[in-house]
Structure formats: structure tokens, C-alpha cells
Amino acid sequence: MDGDVTAEVRRQLFDDGGSDLVVADLVRAAAPLAEGGELETLQCQVAASLHGLGPLDSLMRLDDVSDVLVNGSGDVWIEQAGALRSAEIHVDHSVLMAVLERVFRPLGVPFDRAHPYAEGLLPDGSRLTAVLAPVSVDGPVVAIRRFVSQRLALGAFGGPKLVQLLEGVVDQRLNVVVFGPTGSGKTSLLNALGDRAARRSRLVVIEDIAELDIQGPQVVRLQTTRSPSGSPGDRNLGDLVRLALRLRPDRLVVGEVRGPEAEEMIWAL
């Protein structure tokens, strides 16, 4: 029932130019038989579908959820406390597309059949990746990676001997590669290593999407720019590695190395 009510409210709000009407009143008019708790639940569900991440908002408020995943079927899964499980939520394709349009439009990121996949940062710093047909066969696919705000010291990653080793690696200005599977703590470890390096060094941090949060008095952050038309102003990771060498860095931090930028980075090393 809530899907029909949501569709009717959305139609009146957007198709009929009734944006000045209150959602609660529209829900009451679309579901005249609903009352009490049922009416309140409907109002909350419809409001959620019209703002923010819609039905995914409640999952994003859970502290121990690191990933929110929507499969092509519309079924939602989460990684919670390190375990992947069903969120027991189903998102209608039309609702999901409305959410994605709301996210990508202010970012100026095209997302349609001509541009069937896109990435962007949510206001809380989470990274959203979405894929459409024809790349995604069964329907829209969404992956949201949340980044916890808690900062970890090197001691959180191991005992005194490991901490001493990592501190020595940074202090001796050795080149470091941090790698591992999804969710293994690469970003957190790199933040901790970067924090130590940034105490006495000028760091230039280069990323596709700004996710690292290295703290220091001389931290410069660069992010790639890409447009669907291939604008002359676009800059990829390789371009930024070359640019960073002109910014007088003591250390370079490249968020992800997975393509031709590896050659530029090796030359930089």
C-alpha cells in the first residue's frame, strides 16, 4: 500500500506542481482509511522516500554499518559489525532512481543510459557508487561505503613491535604500499600513517574521490576531475601525480593505484 501512496504523493508534489503542500496532508488524502499508527508510519515512509536517501536513510544511521548495498532486484544488504546480511528491505526501482537523481544532480554528475555508472560523495563523507542498464543487467545497483569518523592511532592495528616497525617505516621516509580486501582497514591505516608523516613533512594527497582524512599543518589535497564530454580541464590521477611534484612535496600519498597512474607514481618514487 505504501508504494501506491508514495507514487500518488510524488505525482502531486512534482507532476502537479503542488510542492507547497505538506506531505502529511497528501498522505492523508491518498490513504483516507489509514489512521493512528498506520497513518504515522505511512507519513514517515513517504517522507523518507522524498528526501535524502529515502528508505536507505535508516540504515545509514546505524553506527556499526559500514556498507549499504542495493542489488538489481531491489533487495538491500548491509555489512554490519563485519558480517554481510540482508537488511530485509526492498526498494522499488522508481524510488531508487529518484534517490540517485537527488544525489547526483547537485554534484553535476550525469547518470543515465548514456552514462550508466557514477560515483559521488554524500554529505556525511560516504562514497556512493551506482550502476544502471545496460551495464547492470538486472536493474540499478548501488553500493554505499560509509567511513567511520573515529580516528585510530597506530596502536589500534597491532602490538608495540608492529607499532615500532610502522613508525620506523614512516620516520625513515620509506615508500609504503597499503593493500588488502574491501573493509580490511586500509583507509584507517593510511590515515594513521599519514598523520605521523604529516607532523614533520609536507604531504600532497591525491585521490579519485577525497576519502582520506590526514591531519597536519602542511597537507594539500588534490582530487581528479572528469566530465562526460572529456573536457580539456579534466585531470586524472597520473596528471595529478605530475602536478604534485611541482608543489614541493616531502611525501606523496596516492589514494588508489589501479591504472596507468602507476607508471607516473613509480617515476615519482
N, C-alpha and C positions, 0 to 999 in steps of 0.2 A: 504493500500500500504506500509506503514512504517514497518509493521510486516514482509512482504516479503523482504524488503530491509535490515532490521536488520538481518534476518536469513542468507541472502546471504553474508553480510559483516562479520558476525560472522564465517560463514563457511570458508571464505577466510583467515580471520585473524588466526583462530585456527586450522581448519582442514587441510588447505593447507600450513600451516607454513608461512603465509605472515604477521607475526607480525611486520615487519619493514615497512609495507605500512601505509600510512596515511589514517585514517578513512574517511576523506573528499573525497579523491580520489576514495576510494572504493564505497562510496555512489554515487558519480557522475557516476561511471561506472555501478553500479547496477540500477540506475534510470536515464538513459540518457535523458529522456524527461523532467525531473524536472529542473527548472531554477529559478533564482531570490530568492524571499522569500520562495517559496516552497522548493527549494534545501537547503536553510539555515536551515529551520525548520527540514527537514529530517536529516540533519547532526547533529543537536543538539539532536534530539530524539535517533538516533543511538548511538551517543557518550554516552548519559546518560544511555543507556541500557548496555553498555560495561564497565562502570566504576561506582564505588561507589554503591549506592542503586538503580541505574538505574532510572526508571520512578518515583520512590518514592522520589528522591533527592529534587525535587522542593517543595514537601510538608514539608520536614524536615527543609527547610529554612524559613518557616513561624513562626514568633515569638510566636503567640498565639495558635499553635497546640501542644497539649500535647500527643495525641495518633494517630498513623497511623495504620490502620487495613486492612488486605487483607483477604477477605473471600475465601472459597474454589472455588467459581465461578470465582475468579479473580477480582471481584469488590472491590474498595478501599473506605474505610470510614475513616473519621478523627474526632477527638474531638477537636473542635476549640472554644476557649472562653467558655468552659464548656458545649458546645452543640455538640451532635453527628450528623454528616451529611455526605451525600455522597460527595466524592471528584470528582465525575464524571470522574473517571479514571478506565480503565480496564487493568489489567496486564496479559499477556499471561503466561501460566504455565511454558513454557520453559524459558522465560525471568526471571521469578521469581526464578526458580531453579538455574539459572546461578548466580543471585544476592546472593542467600543463600550460594551457594558453595563458592563464593568470600568472604563472611563474615566469614564463619565457618572454612574454610581451614587454614588460618593463626593462628586461635585460637587452632587448633588441636582438634576441636570438631567433632566427627563423626555425620553424618546426612544422613541417607539412610533408606531403608525399614527395616533394622535390628535395626536401632536407629532412630525411626520416630519422635522424638521431641528433641529439643535442645534450649539452651539459651546462650546468649553471650552479651558482651558489645560492642557497636560501639565506634569508636574513640572519638566521642563527649560525651561519657558517657551514651548515651541512651541504654536501655535494649531491646534486640530483642528476642522474643520467636517465634519458628516456629514448625509446626506440619505437618507431612506427612501421607499418607496412610500407613498402614491400620487404624491408629488411626483416622486420618481425612478422613471422608467418601467422601466428595465432591471435594477434591483437596487440595493443600498446603494452610495452614492457617498461617498468620503472624500477630503478634502484636508487635508494637514498642512503648515503653513508653519513652517519652522524659523527661529529667529533666532540669528544667529552672536553669540557672546559678545565678539568682538573689537570694541573701541570705535575709531571713526575720528575723527580731527581734521578740521577744515575743509579742511586742505591735501590731504586724500585725494580731494577732489572737483574739484580744478582747480588752476590755477597761481596765482601771487601776486596777479594782478589780480582774479581771481574771489574769492579768499580775502579780499582787502581790501574788495571790494564786499559780501560776505556779512557780514563783521564790522561794516561801517558800517551795514548794514540793521538788525542786532541792536542796536548801540550807540545808534542814533538812535531806537530804540523804534518802528520802522515795523511795520505789520501785514504778515504774511508768509503766503502760501499755498504749500504744498509739494504738488505733484501730479505724477503720472506713472503709467506702466503697472505692473502687478504685477512685482515683482522688480527695479525700477529703482533702489532705494536710498532711497526716501522716508523710511522709519523711521530709517535710519542718519543721513541728513542732518538730520532733525528732532532727533535726539538730539544731534548736534554743535552745531546752532544753539541748542538748549535749554541745553546745558552752558555755552555762553558767556553766555547771558542770565541763567542762574541764579547766576552769580558775584556779581552785584550786585542781583539782583531776587528778589522772592518770586513763585514760579510756582505756579499751580494747573493741574494736568494732568488732563484729562477724557477718558475713553475708554469704549468699549463693553466691550472686554476689555483689561486692562492689558498693553500691549506695550512702550511707550516706557520707556527707562531713563535719564532725565535726572538728572544728578548735581548736587547743590548743597545748601547749608545750609538753604534755605527752599523746598523742593519739596514740595507737597502733591498727593497723587494720589487722584483720585476715579474710581469705576467704576460703571457703570449696574447696576441690579438689576432682574431680570424673572422673574416666575413664571408658570406656565401658567394660573393662575386669575386673573391680573390683580390681585394683592394691592394694597391701598391703600399699602403700603410700597414699591412698585415706583417706580423713578426712571429716566427716560430721559435722553438727552443734553441735551435742552432744559431739563429740570428742573435738571440739574447745572450748566449754564451760569448759570442764575439763582442757584442756591445759591452758586456760586463767587464771584459778585460781592459776597457778604456775608462772604467770608473774607479780605478785604483783599489782593487780588492786585495785583501790579505788572504781571504778564503772564498771559494765559490761553493754554493750549495745548489745542486740541481735536483728538484723535487722528484722527477721520474725520468729515467733514461730508457727509452724503448724504441728508438728510431735513429735516423741519420744524425741527430744531435750528439750521439755517442762519439762520432769522429771529431766534432768540434771540441767536446769535452776532453778527449784524450790529448788533442793538440794543446789545449789549455793547461793540462796537467804537466 
